[in-house]
Amino acid sequence: MPRVFRLDWAGILQPNKNRNIVWIASYPKSGNTWVRSILYCATHGKVELNRMGDMIPSFTACVERVANDRGLSDIDDAAELWGDTQQWISSLGGFRVIKTHNVCGRIGGIPHPDPKLTHAAICVVRDPRDVAVSYASHYGRTLGQAVELLQMEDNFTFQPDNPFRKSFIGSWQTNFTSWLDASFPVLAVRYEDLLAAPVHEITRILEFLNLKPAVPPAEIARLTSFGNLSGLERSDGFGEVSEKAGRFFRKGSAGQWRDHAAQIDGLTKAFRPLMTRLGYLENEDS
């Protein structure tokens, strides 16, 4: 169960006492864990994959914690606890950084995130064609199924044996744009930019949070490179890997979709305006 460490970061601005949650948001398989590793490294000067869940837990893990504290074993809809869970996180005081794959908005009448409790968010976005390839591997789906799921507005992820581990992720486009429309500060980070210019993007993240890191951005970039994270997974394992995938850090590159172009053409047709806006189609025929 997550302890949700308090983040007493040197140099960070003091949060409003009622708005102290910082969200790391993304569609699944878009780089959320990568950003979490960057923040962990910035505060500890190293990366420990199997301790990140304590410091920056998933929202679903926090929902499960609240449910267990109340002695609940089942529930009709996990969203019923989303409001109370955010209240619990905020009540812990200090900055609390939480991972989420949920869309931003009201779900079942309950706001997620609750703007009255939220300080800011970092939203990570990745080319949906590469997301589909990684999504299929992680969730044990065919690529065709992944392409369909990325376009489903009512798409949600869940654990069949755990009613509290449920996320309403929507479509790839709705998930990202919902966060851009939030009433609190949001920093958008492209996965591809983190790959191409990690020091620059890490610096942007640190400046957004007004965070003085334990080690320089260049060292954070080295320690959180895909090669290093993959090596840590091989040596120490990683509790967040799915049984179907076998490995969490699979390839970590951009353009994997090119080997499956014909199978994922539907994503380009469905999301062309946003993909163009994000620079994913600027060098391709339209």
Contacts in CASP RR format, 6 or more apart in sequence:
PFRMAT RR
TARGET T0000
AUTHOR 0000-0000-0000
METHOD contacts of the structure
MODEL  1
MPRVFRLDWAGILQPNKNRNIVWIASYPKSGNTWVRSILYCATHGKVELN
RMGDMIPSFTACVERVANDRGLSDIDDAAELWGDTQQWISSLGGFRVIKT
HNVCGRIGGIPHPDPKLTHAAICVVRDPRDVAVSYASHYGRTLGQAVELL
QMEDNFTFQPDNPFRKSFIGSWQTNFTSWLDASFPVLAVRYEDLLAAPVH
EITRILEFLNLKPAVPPAEIARLTSFGNLSGLERSDGFGEVSEKAGRFFR
KGSAGQWRDHAAQIDGLTKAFRPLMTRLGYLENEDS
1 61 0 8 1.000
1 64 0 8 1.000
1 65 0 8 1.000
1 68 0 8 1.000
2 53 0 8 1.000
2 54 0 8 1.000
2 57 0 8 1.000
2 58 0 8 1.000
2 61 0 8 1.000
2 62 0 8 1.000
2 65 0 8 1.000
3 54 0 8 1.000
4 54 0 8 1.000
4 57 0 8 1.000
4 62 0 8 1.000
4 89 0 8 1.000
4 92 0 8 1.000
4 96 0 8 1.000
4 98 0 8 1.000
5 54 0 8 1.000
5 55 0 8 1.000
6 92 0 8 1.000
6 93 0 8 1.000
6 94 0 8 1.000
6 95 0 8 1.000
6 96 0 8 1.000
7 43 0 8 1.000
7 55 0 8 1.000
7 94 0 8 1.000
7 95 0 8 1.000
7 96 0 8 1.000
7 97 0 8 1.000
8 94 0 8 1.000
9 42 0 8 1.000
9 43 0 8 1.000
9 95 0 8 1.000
9 209 0 8 1.000
9 211 0 8 1.000
9 212 0 8 1.000
10 212 0 8 1.000
11 210 0 8 1.000
11 211 0 8 1.000
11 212 0 8 1.000
12 95 0 8 1.000
12 209 0 8 1.000
12 210 0 8 1.000
12 211 0 8 1.000
12 212 0 8 1.000
13 210 0 8 1.000
15 94 0 8 1.000
15 95 0 8 1.000
15 119 0 8 1.000
16 119 0 8 1.000
17 93 0 8 1.000
18 90 0 8 1.000
18 116 0 8 1.000
18 117 0 8 1.000
19 90 0 8 1.000
19 115 0 8 1.000
19 116 0 8 1.000
19 117 0 8 1.000
19 118 0 8 1.000
19 119 0 8 1.000
19 184 0 8 1.000
20 90 0 8 1.000
20 93 0 8 1.000
20 94 0 8 1.000
20 95 0 8 1.000
20 96 0 8 1.000
20 117 0 8 1.000
20 119 0 8 1.000
21 86 0 8 1.000
21 89 0 8 1.000
21 90 0 8 1.000
21 95 0 8 1.000
21 96 0 8 1.000
21 97 0 8 1.000
21 98 0 8 1.000
21 113 0 8 1.000
21 117 0 8 1.000
21 118 0 8 1.000
21 119 0 8 1.000
22 95 0 8 1.000
22 96 0 8 1.000
22 97 0 8 1.000
22 98 0 8 1.000
22 118 0 8 1.000
22 119 0 8 1.000
22 120 0 8 1.000
22 121 0 8 1.000
22 122 0 8 1.000
22 209 0 8 1.000
23 97 0 8 1.000
23 98 0 8 1.000
23 99 0 8 1.000
23 100 0 8 1.000
23 113 0 8 1.000
23 118 0 8 1.000
23 120 0 8 1.000
23 121 0 8 1.000
23 122 0 8 1.000
24 32 0 8 1.000
24 35 0 8 1.000
24 36 0 8 1.000
24 39 0 8 1.000
24 56 0 8 1.000
24 97 0 8 1.000
24 98 0 8 1.000
24 99 0 8 1.000
24 100 0 8 1.000
24 121 0 8 1.000
24 122 0 8 1.000
24 124 0 8 1.000
25 32 0 8 1.000
25 100 0 8 1.000
25 101 0 8 1.000
25 102 0 8 1.000
25 104 0 8 1.000
25 121 0 8 1.000
25 122 0 8 1.000
25 123 0 8 1.000
25 124 0 8 1.000
25 179 0 8 1.000
26 32 0 8 1.000
26 35 0 8 1.000
26 101 0 8 1.000
26 123 0 8 1.000
26 124 0 8 1.000
26 125 0 8 1.000
26 126 0 8 1.000
26 175 0 8 1.000
27 101 0 8 1.000
27 125 0 8 1.000
27 126 0 8 1.000
27 128 0 8 1.000
27 131 0 8 1.000
27 150 0 8 1.000
27 169 0 8 1.000
27 172 0 8 1.000
27 175 0 8 1.000
27 176 0 8 1.000
28 101 0 8 1.000
28 131 0 8 1.000
28 135 0 8 1.000
28 138 0 8 1.000
28 139 0 8 1.000
28 157 0 8 1.000
28 169 0 8 1.000
29 126 0 8 1.000
29 131 0 8 1.000
29 134 0 8 1.000
29 135 0 8 1.000
29 138 0 8 1.000
30 124 0 8 1.000
30 125 0 8 1.000
30 126 0 8 1.000
30 131 0 8 1.000
30 191 0 8 1.000
31 124 0 8 1.000
31 126 0 8 1.000
31 191 0 8 1.000
31 194 0 8 1.000
32 99 0 8 1.000
32 101 0 8 1.000
32 124 0 8 1.000
33 52 0 8 1.000
33 99 0 8 1.000
33 240 0 8 1.000
33 248 0 8 1.000
34 124 0 8 1.000
34 191 0 8 1.000
34 194 0 8 1.000
34 224 0 8 1.000
34 229 0 8 1.000
35 122 0 8 1.000
35 124 0 8 1.000
35 189 0 8 1.000
35 194 0 8 1.000
35 205 0 8 1.000
36 52 0 8 1.000
36 53 0 8 1.000
36 56 0 8 1.000
36 97 0 8 1.000
36 99 0 8 1.000
37 47 0 8 1.000
37 49 0 8 1.000
37 52 0 8 1.000
37 224 0 8 1.000
37 229 0 8 1.000
38 202 0 8 1.000
38 205 0 8 1.000
38 220 0 8 1.000
38 224 0 8 1.000
39 55 0 8 1.000
39 56 0 8 1.000
39 97 0 8 1.000
39 205 0 8 1.000
39 211 0 8 1.000
40 47 0 8 1.000
40 48 0 8 1.000
40 51 0 8 1.000
40 52 0 8 1.000
40 55 0 8 1.000
40 56 0 8 1.000
41 47 0 8 1.000
41 213 0 8 1.000
41 214 0 8 1.000
41 215 0 8 1.000
41 220 0 8 1.000
41 223 0 8 1.000
41 224 0 8 1.000
42 202 0 8 1.000
42 206 0 8 1.000
42 211 0 8 1.000
42 213 0 8 1.000
42 214 0 8 1.000
42 215 0 8 1.000
42 220 0 8 1.000
43 55 0 8 1.000
43 211 0 8 1.000
43 213 0 8 1.000
43 214 0 8 1.000
44 214 0 8 1.000
45 213 0 8 1.000
45 214 0 8 1.000
45 215 0 8 1.000
45 219 0 8 1.000
45 220 0 8 1.000
45 223 0 8 1.000
46 223 0 8 1.000
47 223 0 8 1.000
47 224 0 8 1.000
47 228 0 8 1.000
47 229 0 8 1.000
47 232 0 8 1.000
49 229 0 8 1.000
49 232 0 8 1.000
49 233 0 8 1.000
49 236 0 8 1.000
49 237 0 8 1.000
49 238 0 8 1.000
49 239 0 8 1.000
50 236 0 8 1.000
50 237 0 8 1.000
50 238 0 8 1.000
50 239 0 8 1.000
53 61 0 8 1.000
53 240 0 8 1.000
55 97 0 8 1.000
56 97 0 8 1.000
56 98 0 8 1.000
56 99 0 8 1.000
57 98 0 8 1.000
57 99 0 8 1.000
58 98 0 8 1.000
58 99 0 8 1.000
58 100 0 8 1.000
59 82 0 8 1.000
59 85 0 8 1.000
59 98 0 8 1.000
59 99 0 8 1.000
59 100 0 8 1.000
59 102 0 8 1.000
59 112 0 8 1.000
59 167 0 8 1.000
60 78 0 8 1.000
60 164 0 8 1.000
60 165 0 8 1.000
60 166 0 8 1.000
60 167 0 8 1.000
61 165 0 8 1.000
62 85 0 8 1.000
62 88 0 8 1.000
62 89 0 8 1.000
62 98 0 8 1.000
63 78 0 8 1.000
63 81 0 8 1.000
63 82 0 8 1.000
63 85 0 8 1.000
63 164 0 8 1.000
63 165 0 8 1.000
64 162 0 8 1.000
64 164 0 8 1.000
64 165 0 8 1.000
65 85 0 8 1.000
65 88 0 8 1.000
66 81 0 8 1.000
66 84 0 8 1.000
66 85 0 8 1.000
66 88 0 8 1.000
67 75 0 8 1.000
67 81 0 8 1.000
67 164 0 8 1.000
72 164 0 8 1.000
74 163 0 8 1.000
75 81 0 8 1.000
75 163 0 8 1.000
75 164 0 8 1.000
77 108 0 8 1.000
77 166 0 8 1.000
78 163 0 8 1.000
78 164 0 8 1.000
78 165 0 8 1.000
78 166 0 8 1.000
79 107 0 8 1.000
79 108 0 8 1.000
79 110 0 8 1.000
79 112 0 8 1.000
79 166 0 8 1.000
79 168 0 8 1.000
80 110 0 8 1.000
81 164 0 8 1.000
82 107 0 8 1.000
82 110 0 8 1.000
82 112 0 8 1.000
83 110 0 8 1.000
83 111 0 8 1.000
83 112 0 8 1.000
83 114 0 8 1.000
86 112 0 8 1.000
86 113 0 8 1.000
86 114 0 8 1.000
86 117 0 8 1.000
87 117 0 8 1.000
89 96 0 8 1.000
89 98 0 8 1.000
89 117 0 8 1.000
90 96 0 8 1.000
90 117 0 8 1.000
95 119 0 8 1.000
100 112 0 8 1.000
100 113 0 8 1.000
100 167 0 8 1.000
101 157 0 8 1.000
101 167 0 8 1.000
101 169 0 8 1.000
101 175 0 8 1.000
102 112 0 8 1.000
102 167 0 8 1.000
102 168 0 8 1.000
102 169 0 8 1.000
103 112 0 8 1.000
103 168 0 8 1.000
103 169 0 8 1.000
103 170 0 8 1.000
103 174 0 8 1.000
103 175 0 8 1.000
103 178 0 8 1.000
103 179 0 8 1.000
104 112 0 8 1.000
104 113 0 8 1.000
104 121 0 8 1.000
104 178 0 8 1.000
104 179 0 8 1.000
104 181 0 8 1.000
104 182 0 8 1.000
105 111 0 8 1.000
105 112 0 8 1.000
105 113 0 8 1.000
105 178 0 8 1.000
106 112 0 8 1.000
107 168 0 8 1.000
113 121 0 8 1.000
113 182 0 8 1.000
113 184 0 8 1.000
115 182 0 8 1.000
115 183 0 8 1.000
115 184 0 8 1.000
118 182 0 8 1.000
118 184 0 8 1.000
119 184 0 8 1.000
119 185 0 8 1.000
120 184 0 8 1.000
120 185 0 8 1.000
120 186 0 8 1.000
120 187 0 8 1.000
120 208 0 8 1.000
120 209 0 8 1.000
121 179 0 8 1.000
121 182 0 8 1.000
121 184 0 8 1.000
121 185 0 8 1.000
121 186 0 8 1.000
121 187 0 8 1.000
122 186 0 8 1.000
122 187 0 8 1.000
122 189 0 8 1.000
122 205 0 8 1.000
122 208 0 8 1.000
123 176 0 8 1.000
123 179 0 8 1.000
123 180 0 8 1.000
123 186 0 8 1.000
123 187 0 8 1.000
123 188 0 8 1.000
123 189 0 8 1.000
124 189 0 8 1.000
124 190 0 8 1.000
124 191 0 8 1.000
125 176 0 8 1.000
125 188 0 8 1.000
125 189 0 8 1.000
125 190 0 8 1.000
125 191 0 8 1.000
125 278 0 8 1.000
126 190 0 8 1.000
126 191 0 8 1.000
126 192 0 8 1.000
127 191 0 8 1.000
127 192 0 8 1.000
127 254 0 8 1.000
127 255 0 8 1.000
127 257 0 8 1.000
127 275 0 8 1.000
127 278 0 8 1.000
127 280 0 8 1.000
128 150 0 8 1.000
128 172 0 8 1.000
128 173 0 8 1.000
128 267 0 8 1.000
128 271 0 8 1.000
128 275 0 8 1.000
128 280 0 8 1.000
129 255 0 8 1.000
129 257 0 8 1.000
129 264 0 8 1.000
129 267 0 8 1.000
129 268 0 8 1.000
129 280 0 8 1.000
130 191 0 8 1.000
130 254 0 8 1.000
130 255 0 8 1.000
130 256 0 8 1.000
130 257 0 8 1.000
131 150 0 8 1.000
131 172 0 8 1.000
132 143 0 8 1.000
132 144 0 8 1.000
132 146 0 8 1.000
132 147 0 8 1.000
132 150 0 8 1.000
132 257 0 8 1.000
132 264 0 8 1.000
132 267 0 8 1.000
133 143 0 8 1.000
133 146 0 8 1.000
133 256 0 8 1.000
133 257 0 8 1.000
133 260 0 8 1.000
133 264 0 8 1.000
134 250 0 8 1.000
134 251 0 8 1.000
134 256 0 8 1.000
135 141 0 8 1.000
135 146 0 8 1.000
135 149 0 8 1.000
135 150 0 8 1.000
136 142 0 8 1.000
136 143 0 8 1.000
136 144 0 8 1.000
136 145 0 8 1.000
136 146 0 8 1.000
137 245 0 8 1.000
137 250 0 8 1.000
138 242 0 8 1.000
138 244 0 8 1.000
138 245 0 8 1.000
138 248 0 8 1.000
138 250 0 8 1.000
139 146 0 8 1.000
139 157 0 8 1.000
139 242 0 8 1.000
139 244 0 8 1.000
139 245 0 8 1.000
140 242 0 8 1.000
140 244 0 8 1.000
140 245 0 8 1.000
141 149 0 8 1.000
143 260 0 8 1.000
143 263 0 8 1.000
143 264 0 8 1.000
144 263 0 8 1.000
144 264 0 8 1.000
147 263 0 8 1.000
147 264 0 8 1.000
147 266 0 8 1.000
147 267 0 8 1.000
149 155 0 8 1.000
150 171 0 8 1.000
150 172 0 8 1.000
150 267 0 8 1.000
151 171 0 8 1.000
151 172 0 8 1.000
151 266 0 8 1.000
151 267 0 8 1.000
151 270 0 8 1.000
152 170 0 8 1.000
152 171 0 8 1.000
153 170 0 8 1.000
153 171 0 8 1.000
153 174 0 8 1.000
154 170 0 8 1.000
155 168 0 8 1.000
155 169 0 8 1.000
155 170 0 8 1.000
155 171 0 8 1.000
156 166 0 8 1.000
156 167 0 8 1.000
156 168 0 8 1.000
156 169 0 8 1.000
156 170 0 8 1.000
157 166 0 8 1.000
157 167 0 8 1.000
157 169 0 8 1.000
158 165 0 8 1.000
158 166 0 8 1.000
158 167 0 8 1.000
159 165 0 8 1.000
159 166 0 8 1.000
169 175 0 8 1.000
172 267 0 8 1.000
172 271 0 8 1.000
173 270 0 8 1.000
173 271 0 8 1.000
173 274 0 8 1.000
176 188 0 8 1.000
176 274 0 8 1.000
177 274 0 8 1.000
179 186 0 8 1.000
179 188 0 8 1.000
180 186 0 8 1.000
180 188 0 8 1.000
185 208 0 8 1.000
187 204 0 8 1.000
187 205 0 8 1.000
187 208 0 8 1.000
189 201 0 8 1.000
189 204 0 8 1.000
189 205 0 8 1.000
190 278 0 8 1.000
191 254 0 8 1.000
192 254 0 8 1.000
193 200 0 8 1.000
193 201 0 8 1.000
194 201 0 8 1.000
194 202 0 8 1.000
195 252 0 8 1.000
195 253 0 8 1.000
195 254 0 8 1.000
198 221 0 8 1.000
198 224 0 8 1.000
198 225 0 8 1.000
199 217 0 8 1.000
199 218 0 8 1.000
199 221 0 8 1.000
202 217 0 8 1.000
202 220 0 8 1.000
202 221 0 8 1.000
202 224 0 8 1.000
203 217 0 8 1.000
205 211 0 8 1.000
206 212 0 8 1.000
206 213 0 8 1.000
206 217 0 8 1.000
213 220 0 8 1.000
215 223 0 8 1.000
222 228 0 8 1.000
226 249 0 8 1.000
226 252 0 8 1.000
226 253 0 8 1.000
227 249 0 8 1.000
229 249 0 8 1.000
230 247 0 8 1.000
230 249 0 8 1.000
231 249 0 8 1.000
232 238 0 8 1.000
233 241 0 8 1.000
233 247 0 8 1.000
233 248 0 8 1.000
233 249 0 8 1.000
238 248 0 8 1.000
238 249 0 8 1.000
240 248 0 8 1.000
241 247 0 8 1.000
241 248 0 8 1.000
242 248 0 8 1.000
257 264 0 8 1.000
268 275 0 8 1.000
268 281 0 8 1.000
272 281 0 8 1.000
272 286 0 8 1.000
275 281 0 8 1.000
276 282 0 8 1.000
276 286 0 8 1.000
END
